[in-house]
């Protein structure tokens, strides 16, 4: 079993979710500042979400999805999560 506490850096899942947020935001030609304003956070927080440095809460995922016109499943990568072997966690 993998000891998650011993890992360095952001979790790969958080990085993947943040990447999907960034891709969708750019598709909409929206700045980090505009997204941050819509979400009620700073643009620095959006940067951290997009890098996977800060984990995105479930409620914030819903707000981001609504703002970007996508579902939470789109942001989480439903197919990726279903393919993940849970025994590695």
C-alpha positions in Angstrom: 0.0 0.0 0.0 1.3 3.5 -0.9 1.9 5.9 2.0 0.4 9.1 0.7 1.9 11.2 3.5 5.4 10.5 2.2 4.8 11.8 -1.4 6.3 15.1 -2.5 4.4 17.6 -4.6 0.8 17.7 -5.6 -1.3 14.7 -6.1 -1.5 13.7 -9.8 -5.3 13.7 -9.7 -5.3 17.3 -8.4 -2.9 18.2 -11.2 -5.2 16.6 -13.8 -8.3 18.3 -12.5 -6.5 21.7 -12.5 -5.3 21.1 -16.0 -8.9 20.5 -17.2 -10.0 23.7 -15.5 -7.2 25.6 -17.2 -8.0 24.1 -20.6 -11.7 24.9 -20.4 -11.0 28.4 -19.1 -8.8 29.1 -22.1 -11.3 27.6 -24.5 -13.7 30.2 -23.2 -11.1 32.9 -23.6 -11.4 33.7 -19.9 -8.6 35.1 -17.8 -7.7 33.7 -14.4 -8.8 37.0 -12.9 -12.2 36.8 -14.5 -12.7 33.2 -13.3 -11.5 34.2 -9.8 -13.9 37.1 -9.7 -16.8 34.8 -10.7 -15.8 32.3 -8.0 -15.1 34.9 -5.3 -11.5 33.9 -4.9 -8.2 35.5 -5.8 -6.5 34.9 -9.2 -3.6 33.4 -7.2 -6.0 30.8 -5.8 -7.1 30.0 -9.4 -3.4 29.6 -10.3 -3.0 27.1 -7.4 -6.1 25.2 -8.5 -4.8 25.0 -12.0 -1.4 23.8 -11.0 -2.8 21.2 -8.6 -1.0 22.9 -5.7 -4.3 23.4 -3.9 -7.0 20.8 -3.9 -10.4 21.9 -5.2 -13.3 21.2 -2.8 -16.4 19.5 -4.1 -18.5 22.7 -3.7 -15.8 24.7 -5.6 -15.8 22.1 -8.4 -19.5 22.6 -8.8 -19.1 26.4 -8.9 -16.2 26.1 -11.4 -18.2 23.7 -13.6 -21.2 26.1 -13.6 -19.0 29.1 -14.4 -17.2 27.2 -17.2 -20.4 25.5 -18.6 -19.2 22.0 -17.9 -20.1 19.2 -15.4 -18.0 18.2 -12.4 -17.5 14.8 -14.2 -15.9 16.7 -17.1 -13.5 18.4 -14.7 -12.7 15.3 -12.7 -12.3 13.2 -15.7 -14.9 10.6 -15.0 -13.3 8.0 -17.3 -9.9 8.5 -15.7 -11.3 8.0 -12.2 -13.2 4.8 -13.2 -10.0 3.4 -14.7 -8.0 4.1 -11.6 -7.0 1.1 -9.5 -8.3 2.0 -6.1 -5.9 -0.5 -4.4 -3.1 2.0 -5.1 -4.6 4.5 -2.6 
